[in-house]
Amino acid sequence: MKILNWFLVAVAILGLVGVRMVEGELFYDPFQQYFHLASKHAPFPDFNWLPLILNYLFRFGLNLLLSAAVVFLIFKNKQWTLQAVVLMLIVFAITFPIYLYCIQTQFEIGYLFSFYMRRFVIQPLILLLIIPLFYYRKHVN
């Protein structure tokens, strides 16, 4: 049973990697190319707000489901999984409007700041903090 559980953890993590690998084909994100150019002087891309927001929400939803699966499969604790989901929702609720503001102002707030806000929006970075936090919590109790 333990082998099956770790296999499922690996599948969920591969799902997160898969979302990242097919981001160009799966999601509408004109800023992906903008940030890949690695130049603060790249032209600001044209975009449509509604598809952009909906695609960010869709991507977040996929990452949230896969991240919740990872947390649940590692710790087998529904309450902790719910806490992880709430924490990820809070981080998204903070970073997403900030990132949208960065877009609205054409990254006047700062190129690197905008870059990292985008990272928190499109990638499950908070999972890298939650797993060690819950692991520590498990071994302290």
C-alpha positions in Angstrom: 0.0 0.0 0.0 2.9 2.4 0.7 4.3 1.8 -2.7 1.0 2.7 -4.3 0.7 5.8 -2.2 4.2 7.1 -3.2 3.4 6.2 -6.8 0.3 8.4 -6.6 2.4 11.2 -5.0 4.8 10.9 -8.0 1.9 11.0 -10.4 0.5 14.2 -8.8 4.0 15.8 -8.9 4.4 14.7 -12.5 1.0 16.4 -13.1 2.4 19.6 -11.7 5.4 19.3 -13.9 3.2 18.4 -16.9 1.2 21.6 -16.4 4.4 23.5 -16.5 5.7 21.6 -19.6 2.6 22.2 -21.7 1.9 25.8 -20.5 2.5 27.3 -23.9 0.0 25.0 -25.6 -2.6 24.8 -22.8 -2.8 28.4 -21.5 -3.2 31.8 -23.0 -0.4 33.8 -21.5 1.3 36.4 -23.7 3.5 37.4 -20.8 5.3 34.0 -21.0 7.2 35.0 -24.0 7.7 38.5 -22.6 9.5 37.2 -19.5 11.4 34.5 -21.5 13.0 37.2 -23.6 14.9 38.1 -20.4 15.0 41.8 -21.3 13.5 44.7 -19.5 13.3 46.4 -22.8 11.1 43.9 -24.6 7.9 45.4 -26.0 4.9 45.0 -23.7 2.6 42.4 -25.4 -0.9 43.0 -26.6 -3.4 40.9 -24.7 -7.1 40.4 -23.9 -8.1 40.7 -20.2 -10.9 38.1 -20.0 -9.0 35.2 -21.6 -5.9 36.1 -19.6 -7.7 36.1 -16.3 -9.7 32.9 -17.1 -6.5 31.1 -18.1 -4.7 32.1 -14.9 -7.7 30.9 -12.9 -7.8 27.7 -14.8 -4.1 27.1 -14.3 -4.3 28.0 -10.6 -7.2 25.5 -10.3 -5.2 22.7 -11.9 -2.2 23.4 -9.7 -4.4 23.7 -6.6 -6.0 20.3 -7.2 -2.7 18.6 -7.8 -1.0 20.3 -4.9 -3.9 19.3 -2.6 -3.5 15.7 -3.8 0.2 15.8 -3.0 -0.4 17.1 0.5 -3.2 14.6 1.2 -1.2 11.6 -0.1 1.9 12.5 1.9 0.2 13.3 5.2 -3.2 11.4 5.0 -4.9 14.2 6.9 -8.0 15.9 5.5 -7.8 18.8 7.9 -4.2 19.6 6.9 -5.1 19.2 3.2 -7.9 21.7 3.8 -5.5 24.0 5.6 -3.1 23.7 2.7 -5.8 24.6 0.2 -6.9 27.6 2.3 -3.3 28.8 2.5 -2.8 28.4 -1.2 -6.1 30.3 -1.8 -4.9 33.1 0.5 -1.6 33.4 -1.3 -3.3 33.5 -4.7 -5.9 36.0 -3.4 -3.0 38.3 -2.4 -0.7 37.8 -5.4 -3.2 37.7 -8.2 -4.6 41.2 -7.8 -1.1 42.5 -7.4 0.0 40.8 -10.6 -3.0 42.2 -12.4 -2.1 45.6 -11.2 1.4 45.1 -12.5 0.0 44.2 -15.9 -2.4 47.2 -15.8 0.6 49.5 -15.2 2.8 47.7 -17.7 5.1 46.6 -15.0 6.0 50.1 -13.9 6.2 48.8 -10.3 9.2 46.9 -11.4 10.2 44.2 -13.8 11.5 41.7 -11.3 8.7 42.3 -8.8 6.2 41.6 -11.6 8.1 38.6 -12.7 8.0 37.1 -9.2 4.3 38.0 -8.7 3.6 36.1 -11.9 5.6 33.1 -10.5 3.3 33.0 -7.4 0.3 33.2 -9.6 1.2 30.5 -12.2 3.3 28.0 -10.2 2.6 26.1 -7.0 5.5 27.6 -5.1 3.7 27.7 -1.8 3.6 23.8 -1.9 7.4 24.0 -1.4 6.8 25.7 1.9 3.7 23.7 3.0 5.3 20.2 2.8 8.2 21.0 5.1 5.9 23.0 7.4 3.5 20.0 7.8 6.4 17.5 8.0 7.8 19.5 10.9 4.3 19.8 12.4 3.9 16.0 12.2 7.1 15.3 13.9 6.7 17.9 16.7 3.3 16.5 17.8 
